[in-house]
């Protein structure tokens, strides 16, 4: 980032003073007297001095690093810079060397003329300083706004993460509770699976994104618990190519959709049902689908009036992390509920 800023500054700085020099020395009567070589060195000195002085000003300004939220400091910095740079150029060009301009030829170089020339060099420097500080102020304002927005997003993500942890643990324990009385041996297996699941969840620390292969481990541990509880009533099929494991997605996104499918779909069917987890991709996106038997009417958590913590949490995290680049839909297709997520391809 710093390298890009330096490159942009020098491109603009070199371009501006080349244009300024052309304007300042045209028409040709503004050129100094002398041979072509003399005029060439005049151009080199003019151009080099202004480029170096403004470059030095930027270095010193960055070193001092004044509080740019205070506009009076910006104005004061510009005024000081204009006076120093314009004055330095005046001192280099106002002596009886090769810089006797044609339109002053034969005229005594008076004090008033020197003041007039000093004023001219200061005005010549003014546009650069105005432009520099306006661009800099606009960039800093934009960066400040981005930082503020990022801070707000991070705060919201942290809130969502803290919300998801107890929600996830509560639902997992509820699933095991039913086994403790009816099938104590299987409840011990479920607790062991829950331990593995919690270990994985702590490992991820609910980072902004994780690779798909890590999310599939979380999903497998969660479904292992539910298989113990539902027995043959729960059939699971996962069809995701191995090479998709490198792509980045939200942590717990598949687990939340599987949990929603079991709690509000399969869990309400006497004969149980199935969950399919499918993966595909197009040119720009990774597409994940969780399909379960049932209907949307059996899934109140999907309705706008009754958004559950899990799905609502997932929607918000998708929006914060990926914006319009992620898609999340739930729809009824025949006798199946299809939850679809689309992530930009990142690895």
Buried (B, 14 or more C-beta within 10 A) or exposed (E): EEEEEEEEBEEBBEEBBBEBBEEBBEEEEEBBBBEEEBBEBBBEBBBEBBBBBBBEBBEEBEEEEEEBEEEEEBEEBBEEBBBBBBBBBBEBBBEEEBBBBEEBEEEEBEEEEEEEBBEBBBEBBBEBBEEBBEEBBEEEEEEEEEEEEEEEBEEBBEEBBEBBBEBBBEBBEEBBEEBEEEBEEBBBBBBEBBEBBBEBBEEBEBEBBBBBEBBBBBBBBBBBBBBBBBEEBBBBEBEBEEEBBEBBBBBBBBBBBBBBBBBBBBBEBEEBBBBBBBBBBEEEBBBBBBBBBBBBEBBEBBEEEEBBBBBBBBEBBBBBBBEEBBEBEBEBEEEBBBBBBBBEBEE
